[in-house]
Amino acid sequence: MRATNFVGWLGVALVTLAGSFWAFWGIIEAFHEGWCKPLLWMRLLQTAAYLSPAMFFCGFAVIGIRWPRAGAALFTLLGITITTLIVNDQSRISLAIVLCLTALPVLVGCLFLWGRPKPKKAAYLVALGIPVLTLIVSGAEPVIRVSTRVDDGDRGERFVKGQGVALLWAPAGPGWSREGGVSWSDAKERVRYLTKDGMSLAKEPQDLWRLPTREEVVCSLTRGNRNAGGTWDKALEQPRYERKPDKESPLWDSFAPLIYLWTAEEADEKRAWIVVYHGGVYAKPKAVGSPSFGFRAVRE
């Protein structure tokens, strides 16, 4: 009895850790790169998709505690499914990570099959309560932040002045890839052909617009409808802010997937610098073209 109780609680502990991790990751990412659909129900559905791994782990844990054989089968199937999806997606993930992603659910399934956590009410409380508590604590700040965002709906050309930087930012169109999916090289080339009004691309290079520098983006970011007080430390090559910026107008479309802006500066032969809406500055591969990566052209 003691052995089965220990094995059962070990299974509960592992699945609780997994569920809590995915609850933390899911809610953070849901409000970081997710929360961008035009309608509330679409944003809520998108958030549920980010939280689905946590929901699977918690749901399977309840089934495993109540019906051990069914729980074991579900966890084993989950491990196999994860591996299949990774292989079919041809993701560049090491074999060791793939094996871990497969082995963990299978191991948890075996623990539920052979173990019997007692008392069951306590097992249910741990397997569900801790991930839910993690979700609430981790999601408090993002919920407050996105609910107080400033978005005036103006997607036209904007004049943004702050921290010694004054620039015109391109309107929605070929000079502002609000949907992302643009590599650094494509962004550099596209801005050269942008017409003066920023609404079309000419057949010949115009060289009226350009990509902003890291410092220009940092100094132009806002929070709460006012400049975030960003400055660029050239010695340390890092930004400093009086308040943490957010995905707000006039620089950002809060209902578009774009959250990373390419800058004109290269980090090395294969990487260029990007600025995130929250003010972070990172070097990313130039070839990256996911929906969250894009650009917005500027001119004096």
C-alpha positions as semicolon CSV with decimal commas, in nm:
position;residue;x (nm);y (nm);z (nm)
1;M;0,000;0,000;0,000
2;R;0,281;0,242;0,087
3;A;0,462;0,160;-0,237
4;T;0,155;0,215;-0,455
5;N;0,076;0,536;-0,267
6;F;0,430;0,668;-0,322
7;V;0,427;0,575;-0,692
8;G;0,086;0,737;-0,735
9;W;0,195;1,059;-0,567
10;L;0,512;1,064;-0,776
11;G;0,291;1,059;-1,084
12;V;0,077;1,339;-0,941
13;A;0,390;1,546;-0,865
14;L;0,531;1,505;-1,216
15;V;0,208;1,588;-1,393
16;T;0,152;1,885;-1,161
17;L;0,496;2,022;-1,250
18;A;0,425;1,976;-1,619
19;G;0,080;2,131;-1,593
20;S;0,215;2,427;-1,394
21;F;0,495;2,488;-1,644
22;W;0,255;2,490;-1,937
23;A;0,011;2,710;-1,745
24;F;0,291;2,962;-1,685
25;W;0,426;2,944;-2,040
26;G;0,081;2,943;-2,199
27;I;-0,057;3,251;-2,025
28;I;0,265;3,450;-2,074
29;E;0,287;3,367;-2,445
30;A;-0,086;3,417;-2,497
31;F;-0,052;3,781;-2,399
32;H;0,295;3,823;-2,549
33;E;0,251;3,702;-2,906
34;G;-0,110;3,588;-2,898
35;W;-0,367;3,849;-2,789
36;C;-0,389;4,013;-3,134
37;K;-0,718;3,906;-3,290
38;P;-0,969;4,182;-3,377
39;L;-1,259;4,036;-3,175
40;L;-1,264;3,943;-2,807
41;W;-1,401;3,592;-2,861
42;M;-1,123;3,526;-3,111
43;R;-0,861;3,643;-2,860
44;L;-1,012;3,422;-2,590
45;L;-1,009;3,125;-2,829
46;Q;-0,647;3,197;-2,913
47;T;-0,561;3,211;-2,542
48;A;-0,732;2,875;-2,489
49;A;-0,509;2,730;-2,763
50;Y;-0,198;2,849;-2,578
51;L;-0,329;2,698;-2,255
52;S;-0,432;2,367;-2,415
53;P;-0,114;2,177;-2,307
54;A;-0,183;2,269;-1,943
55;M;-0,546;2,168;-1,982
56;F;-0,445;1,832;-2,130
57;F;-0,207;1,756;-1,845
58;C;-0,458;1,858;-1,578
59;G;-0,744;1,673;-1,745
60;F;-0,543;1,357;-1,795
61;A;-0,426;1,378;-1,432
62;V;-0,785;1,376;-1,309
63;I;-0,863;1,078;-1,531
64;G;-0,544;0,902;-1,416
65;I;-0,635;0,945;-1,050
66;R;-0,992;0,830;-1,103
67;W;-0,935;0,565;-1,371
68;P;-0,566;0,461;-1,368
69;R;-0,573;0,244;-1,681
70;A;-0,748;0,509;-1,888
71;G;-0,504;0,772;-1,761
72;A;-0,205;0,554;-1,845
73;A;-0,336;0,501;-2,198
74;L;-0,399;0,874;-2,248
75;F;-0,054;0,978;-2,126
76;T;0,113;0,715;-2,346
77;L;-0,090;0,835;-2,645
78;L;0,009;1,194;-2,563
79;G;0,380;1,103;-2,571
80;I;0,344;0,926;-2,904
81;T;0,143;1,217;-3,049
82;I;0,406;1,473;-2,943
83;T;0,680;1,273;-3,113
84;T;0,474;1,226;-3,429
85;L;0,400;1,598;-3,455
86;I;0,766;1,689;-3,411
87;V;0,882;1,437;-3,671
88;N;0,615;1,538;-3,924
89;D;0,697;1,906;-3,871
90;Q;1,066;1,827;-3,934
91;S;1,160;2,053;-3,643
92;R;1,530;2,092;-3,571
93;I;1,506;1,944;-3,222
94;S;1,772;1,711;-3,088
95;L;1,694;1,342;-3,048
96;A;1,749;1,369;-2,672
97;I;1,475;1,634;-2,638
98;V;1,237;1,432;-2,853
99;L;1,295;1,126;-2,637
100;C;1,236;1,330;-2,320
101;L;0,912;1,475;-2,456
102;T;0,798;1,121;-2,535
103;A;0,932;0,953;-2,222
104;L;0,784;1,192;-1,966
105;P;0,416;1,135;-2,056
106;V;0,476;0,760;-2,088
107;L;0,650;0,752;-1,748
108;V;0,363;0,945;-1,588
109;G;0,120;0,701;-1,746
110;C;0,308;0,407;-1,595
111;L;0,310;0,573;-1,254
112;F;-0,065;0,622;-1,265
113;L;-0,112;0,264;-1,384
114;W;0,085;0,113;-1,096
115;G;0,029;0,376;-0,828
116;R;-0,272;0,477;-0,621
117;P;-0,233;0,822;-0,459
118;K;-0,423;0,851;-0,130
119;P;-0,627;1,040;-0,032
120;K;-0,773;1,101;-0,377
121;K;-0,924;1,438;-0,284
122;A;-0,580;1,570;-0,197
123;A;-0,440;1,435;-0,524
124;Y;-0,715;1,611;-0,722
125;L;-0,648;1,934;-0,532
126;V;-0,275;1,926;-0,603
127;A;-0,303;1,823;-0,970
128;L;-0,559;2,096;-1,045
129;G;-0,501;2,360;-0,780
130;I;-0,131;2,429;-0,828
131;P;-0,151;2,478;-1,210
132;V;-0,458;2,700;-1,169
133;L;-0,282;2,906;-0,902
134;T;0,022;2,934;-1,130
135;L;-0,205;3,052;-1,410
136;I;-0,368;3,320;-1,194
137;V;-0,043;3,454;-1,049
138;S;0,141;3,452;-1,384
139;G;-0,151;3,601;-1,573
140;A;-0,232;3,891;-1,340
141;E;0,022;4,137;-1,484
142;P;-0,039;4,053;-1,853
143;V;-0,417;4,083;-1,808
144;I;-0,384;4,426;-1,648
145;R;-0,134;4,537;-1,912
146;V;-0,336;4,441;-2,220
147;S;-0,662;4,571;-2,071
148;T;-0,509;4,918;-2,030
149;R;-0,334;4,941;-2,366
150;V;-0,374;5,256;-2,570
151;D;-0,475;5,204;-2,933
152;D;-0,623;5,503;-3,114
153;G;-0,691;5,303;-3,431
154;D;-0,490;5,542;-3,651
155;R;-0,281;5,333;-3,892
156;G;-0,169;5,625;-4,107
157;E;0,166;5,800;-4,124
158;R;0,265;5,910;-3,773
159;F;0,506;6,171;-3,649
160;V;0,662;6,044;-3,327
161;K;0,884;6,264;-3,113
162;G;1,058;6,171;-2,791
163;Q;1,394;6,146;-2,617
164;G;1,569;6,355;-2,881
165;V;1,435;6,149;-3,174
166;A;1,173;6,284;-3,418
167;L;1,069;6,063;-3,711
168;L;0,787;5,998;-3,952
169;W;0,672;5,635;-3,936
170;A;0,521;5,475;-4,245
171;P;0,144;5,416;-4,272
172;A;-0,016;5,074;-4,301
173;G;0,086;4,926;-4,634
174;P;0,409;4,813;-4,798
175;G;0,617;5,018;-4,553
176;W;0,464;4,870;-4,240
177;S;0,434;4,492;-4,233
178;R;0,172;4,466;-3,959
179;E;0,116;4,099;-4,041
180;G;0,487;4,026;-4,011
181;G;0,647;3,742;-4,206
182;V;0,928;3,958;-4,351
183;S;1,298;3,873;-4,327
184;W;1,561;4,139;-4,257
185;S;1,695;4,136;-4,613
186;D;1,346;4,174;-4,761
187;A;1,272;4,461;-4,523
188;K;1,596;4,641;-4,616
189;E;1,519;4,605;-4,985
190;R;1,151;4,697;-4,965
191;V;1,197;5,032;-4,789
192;R;1,422;5,152;-5,072
193;Y;1,132;5,136;-5,318
194;L;0,872;5,293;-5,091
195;T;0,711;5,607;-5,236
196;K;0,701;5,933;-5,040
197;D;0,345;5,880;-4,914
198;G;0,438;5,529;-4,800
199;M;0,141;5,376;-4,979
200;S;0,307;5,196;-5,269
201;L;0,633;5,058;-5,406
202;A;0,796;5,226;-5,704
203;K;0,964;5,040;-5,987
204;E;1,295;5,210;-5,914
205;P;1,465;5,272;-5,577
206;Q;1,346;5,596;-5,415
207;D;1,566;5,584;-5,104
208;L;1,326;5,811;-4,916
209;W;1,258;5,570;-4,632
210;R;1,480;5,343;-4,426
211;L;1,475;5,105;-4,134
212;P;1,518;5,270;-3,793
213;T;1,818;5,215;-3,570
214;R;1,793;5,041;-3,233
215;E;1,827;5,373;-3,055
216;E;1,551;5,534;-3,262
217;V;1,302;5,259;-3,181
218;V;1,395;5,252;-2,812
219;C;1,354;5,630;-2,782
220;S;1,015;5,620;-2,959
221;L;0,840;5,345;-2,761
222;T;0,545;5,442;-2,544
223;R;0,336;5,326;-2,248
224;G;0,006;5,473;-2,135
225;N;-0,009;5,721;-2,424
226;R;0,324;5,882;-2,335
227;N;0,688;5,822;-2,414
228;A;0,838;5,537;-2,212
229;G;1,155;5,738;-2,144
230;G;1,375;5,500;-2,339
231;T;1,744;5,574;-2,388
232;W;2,019;5,373;-2,553
233;D;2,336;5,302;-2,358
234;K;2,598;5,291;-2,634
235;A;2,873;5,168;-2,404
236;L;2,677;4,868;-2,277
237;E;2,466;4,839;-2,595
238;Q;2,141;4,802;-2,408
239;P;1,826;5,008;-2,353
240;R;1,702;5,176;-2,037
241;Y;1,344;5,286;-1,970
242;E;1,163;5,499;-1,716
243;R;0,862;5,270;-1,761
244;K;0,831;4,940;-1,947
245;P;0,696;5,000;-2,301
246;D;0,400;4,812;-2,443
247;K;0,237;4,728;-2,776
248;E;0,058;5,059;-2,822
249;S;-0,005;5,319;-3,089
250;P;0,139;5,517;-3,252
251;L;0,421;5,267;-3,323
252;W;0,228;4,942;-3,300
253;D;-0,100;4,792;-3,413
254;S;-0,209;4,607;-3,098
255;F;-0,437;4,381;-3,304
256;A;-0,168;4,264;-3,549
257;P;0,073;3,967;-3,508
258;L;0,382;4,190;-3,546
259;I;0,575;4,217;-3,216
260;Y;0,938;4,235;-3,341
261;L;1,068;4,526;-3,550
262;W;1,376;4,482;-3,765
263;T;1,631;4,761;-3,734
264;A;1,889;4,878;-3,985
265;E;2,177;4,743;-3,777
266;E;2,351;4,410;-3,825
267;A;2,480;4,208;-3,532
268;D;2,702;3,995;-3,754
269;E;2,698;3,828;-4,095
270;K;2,395;3,612;-4,017
271;R;2,206;3,817;-3,759
272;A;2,043;4,160;-3,732
273;W;1,902;4,350;-3,436
274;I;1,533;4,356;-3,354
275;V;1,338;4,555;-3,096
276;V;1,040;4,396;-2,917
277;Y;0,732;4,599;-2,826
278;H;0,819;4,563;-2,456
279;G;1,155;4,727;-2,519
280;G;1,386;4,426;-2,542
281;V;1,664;4,436;-2,802
282;Y;1,797;4,108;-2,942
283;A;2,003;3,973;-3,231
284;K;1,802;3,736;-3,452
285;P;1,882;3,540;-3,770
286;K;1,826;3,760;-4,074
287;A;1,635;3,485;-4,250
288;V;1,362;3,466;-3,985
289;G;1,027;3,537;-4,149
290;S;0,765;3,428;-3,896
291;P;0,438;3,629;-3,861
292;S;0,571;3,806;-3,551
293;F;0,876;3,951;-3,734
294;G;0,841;4,255;-3,954
295;F;0,933;4,620;-3,999
296;R;0,808;4,977;-4,011
297;A;0,993;5,225;-4,227
298;V;1,091;5,571;-4,107
299;R;1,213;5,900;-4,257
300;E;1,314;6,238;-4,125
